[in-house]
């Protein structure tokens, strides 16, 4: 499985350029530590999505507790979150993400 495309350092000035798990779309993401509360900002075209930055550690903790592969399309990771946040964990070296056309999974490292 190829790793997600990723460049940048994850700041507003130098965001990560990431690829969704199926490899169909690129987007940018960065940590905005000065936001209240601190945010993980995902920019997809003209759409900006914001998640609490703690979503990174919360997801990693959940995956470690699960202990095995977890489908990105299941109830816990449904929708945009499951498409845009897992590659961030992969970029940070916290998770392994599959990159198939569909039915991708991830697991904690």
MISEGU-768799 format. One line per 5 residues: number of its first residue (from 1); their letters; for each residue x, y, z of C-alpha. Coordinates in steps of 0.5 Angstrom, whole numbers. Example, Ala and Ser with C-alpha at 12.3 -4.5 7.8 and 13.67 -1.06 7.14 Angstrom:
2
1) AS) 25:-9:16 | 27:-2:14
//
This chain:
109
1) XXXXX) 0:0:0 | 3:7:-2 | 3:12:4 | -1:18:3 | 2:24:0
6) XXXXX) 5:29:5 | 9:35:5 | 9:41:10 | 10:42:17 | 3:42:19
11) XXXXX) 3:50:21 | -2:55:18 | 4:58:14 | 7:51:12 | 1:46:12
16) XXXXX) 1:39:11 | -1:37:4 | -5:30:4 | -9:25:0 | -15:22:2
21) XXXXX) -15:14:4 | -17:13:-3 | -12:17:-6 | -18:21:-10 | -17:28:-7
26) XXXXX) -11:32:-4 | -12:37:1 | -9:41:7 | -9:41:14 | -5:44:20
31) XXXXX) -5:45:27 | -8:52:30 | -5:52:37 | -8:59:38 | -15:58:36
36) XXXXX) -20:57:42 | -20:51:43 | -14:49:39 | -16:46:32 | -14:42:27
41) XXXXX) -16:46:21 | -17:42:14 | -18:46:8 | -21:42:2 | -22:47:-4
46) XXXXX) -26:53:-1 | -29:49:5 | -25:49:12 | -27:44:17 | -25:45:24
51) XXXXX) -24:39:29 | -21:40:36 | -14:39:36 | -15:33:41 | -18:29:36
56) XXXXX) -11:27:34 | -10:24:41 | -17:22:42 | -17:18:35 | -10:15:37
61) XXXXX) -12:13:44 | -18:9:41 | -14:6:36 | -9:3:41 | -15:1:45
66) XXXXX) -18:-3:40 | -12:-6:38 | -13:-8:31 | -15:-5:24 | -21:-1:24
71) XXXXX) -26:1:18 | -26:8:17 | -33:7:14 | -36:5:21 | -40:9:26
76) XXXXX) -34:12:30 | -31:15:24 | -36:16:19 | -36:22:14 | -31:27:13
81) XXXXX) -27:26:19 | -26:19:17 | -23:22:10 | -19:27:13 | -16:26:20
86) XXXXX) -13:19:19 | -8:21:14 | -6:27:19 | -5:21:24 | -1:17:19
91) XXXXX) 3:23:17 | 5:24:25 | 7:17:25 | 1:15:30 | -3:10:25
96) XXXXX) -2:6:19 | -8:7:14 | -10:3:8 | -10:6:1 | -15:2:-3
101) XXXXX) -21:5:-8 | -26:3:-2 | -27:0:5 | -20:3:8 | -18:1:15
106) XXXX) -13:4:20 | -9:2:26 | -5:5:31 | 3:4:31
//
